[in-house]
Amino acid sequence: MATIEEYTTGRVCEQLAHAFSVFESTKGSLKGTDIGETMLANVMKLEPKKIAIDGAVKLIEDSQKCAIGARVCLAVHKDAPVTKSVFLDGLATGMTGVGKARLVTKSQAIEEIKKYGKKPIIVSKVSGKYSEICPTWPLKCLYWNMEKHNLKCIHK
């Protein structure tokens, strides 16, 4: 499973960079390949799920803490449009503790996520709990690129 420590130390960014080097060197399907199956097994631990704004709002309302920070993938894709993710509970604490996010009220978190209403929102489990709400940029999103390479990982 992806952990808060992997997010706060930047290891998740190293994993993203490696995945994108595979995507860039491979045209077509990765389904059934050793590397594809390894990538899929690792990503499935995050249990990525596409949700509507209402689902994101409910997760925020049900949380104890919220933080806003740059999408994790921005560390790897400097050319990506800047949008913010919402981090919840333990991940919010961890990300603010290392200066990668700032604590906000639930209302501020909801307002932030609503800014990106046209972007597909993916929620990911970190340390066993859905705690990263990301308005994705499909061109350089790990999950959408896995789908493009026939590694079905997004629960809908």
C-alpha positions in Angstrom: 0.0 0.0 0.0 1.1 3.6 -0.6 2.0 5.2 2.7 2.0 8.7 4.1 5.8 8.3 4.5 6.1 7.6 0.7 4.3 10.9 0.0 6.1 13.0 2.6 9.6 11.8 1.6 9.0 12.1 -2.1 9.4 8.4 -2.8 6.0 8.5 -4.5 7.5 11.0 -7.0 10.4 8.7 -7.8 7.9 5.9 -8.5 5.9 8.3 -10.7 9.0 9.2 -12.7 9.9 5.6 -13.2 6.4 4.7 -14.4 6.4 7.6 -16.9 9.8 6.5 -18.3 8.1 3.1 -19.0 5.1 4.8 -20.6 7.4 7.0 -22.8 9.4 4.0 -24.0 6.4 1.8 -24.7 3.7 2.2 -27.4 0.5 0.3 -26.9 -0.6 -2.2 -24.3 1.4 -3.2 -21.3 -1.2 -5.8 -20.3 0.3 -9.2 -19.6 3.9 -7.9 -19.5 6.1 -8.3 -16.4 6.5 -4.6 -16.0 2.9 -3.8 -16.7 1.7 -6.4 -14.1 4.1 -5.1 -11.5 3.0 -1.5 -12.1 -0.7 -2.6 -11.9 -0.1 -4.5 -8.6 1.5 -1.4 -7.1 -1.1 1.0 -8.2 -4.0 -1.2 -7.2 -2.9 -0.7 -3.6 -4.0 2.9 -4.0 -7.5 1.7 -5.1 -7.9 4.8 -7.4 -11.5 5.7 -7.9 -13.1 8.3 -10.2 -15.6 10.3 -8.2 -18.0 13.2 -8.8 -17.7 16.5 -7.0 -20.4 15.3 -4.6 -18.3 12.3 -3.6 -15.3 14.5 -3.0 -17.4 16.9 -0.9 -18.6 14.0 1.2 -15.1 12.8 1.9 -14.0 16.2 2.9 -17.1 16.7 5.2 -16.4 13.3 6.8 -12.7 14.1 7.5 -11.1 15.5 10.6 -8.4 17.5 8.9 -7.9 19.0 5.4 -4.9 20.4 3.6 -4.4 21.8 0.2 -1.2 21.3 -1.8 0.2 20.9 -5.3 -0.7 17.6 -7.0 2.0 15.1 -6.3 2.6 14.6 -10.0 3.7 18.3 -10.4 7.0 17.3 -8.9 7.6 15.1 -12.0 5.7 17.1 -14.6 6.8 20.6 -14.2 4.9 21.6 -17.4 1.5 20.4 -16.1 -1.2 22.9 -15.4 -1.1 23.9 -11.7 -4.1 22.5 -9.8 -4.3 21.6 -6.2 -5.1 18.3 -4.4 -6.9 18.0 -1.2 -5.3 15.8 1.4 -7.3 14.4 4.3 -6.6 13.5 7.9 -3.2 11.8 8.4 -2.0 12.6 4.9 -3.0 16.3 5.5 -0.9 16.3 8.7 2.0 14.6 7.0 2.1 16.8 3.9 1.8 20.0 6.0 4.5 18.8 8.3 7.0 18.7 5.4 5.8 21.9 3.8 4.1 20.3 0.9 0.6 21.5 1.8 -1.2 23.9 4.2 -4.0 23.1 6.6 -7.4 24.6 5.6 -11.0 24.4 6.8 -13.4 22.0 5.2 -15.1 24.9 3.5 -11.8 26.0 1.9 -11.1 22.4 0.8 -14.5 22.1 -0.8 -14.1 25.5 -2.5 -10.7 24.4 -3.9 -11.9 21.1 -5.3 -15.0 22.8 -6.9 -12.7 25.1 -8.9 -11.8 22.1 -11.0 -15.3 20.8 -11.7 -14.4 20.0 -15.3 -11.4 17.9 -14.5 -11.8 14.2 -13.7 -11.4 13.7 -9.9 -9.6 10.7 -8.7 -9.4 9.7 -5.0 -6.6 7.5 -3.8 -6.0 5.4 -0.7 -2.9 6.3 1.3 -2.0 4.3 4.4 -5.3 2.4 3.9 -7.7 5.3 3.8 -9.0 7.4 0.9 -7.1 10.6 1.7 -5.9 12.2 -1.6 -8.5 13.9 -3.7 -6.9 14.9 -7.0 -8.4 16.9 -10.0 -6.3 15.1 -12.5 -4.6 16.2 -15.7 -5.2 13.1 -17.8 -2.3 13.7 -20.2 0.2 13.2 -17.4 -1.7 11.3 -14.8 -0.4 8.0 -13.7 -3.8 6.4 -13.6 -5.0 7.7 -16.9 -1.8 6.7 -18.6 -2.1 3.2 -17.1 -5.6 2.9 -18.6 -4.2 4.1 -22.0 -1.7 1.3 -21.8 -4.5 -1.2 -21.1 -3.7 -1.5 -17.4 -7.2 -1.0 -16.0 -6.9 0.5 -12.6 -9.6 3.2 -12.1 -12.7 2.1 -10.3 -15.7 3.9 -11.5 
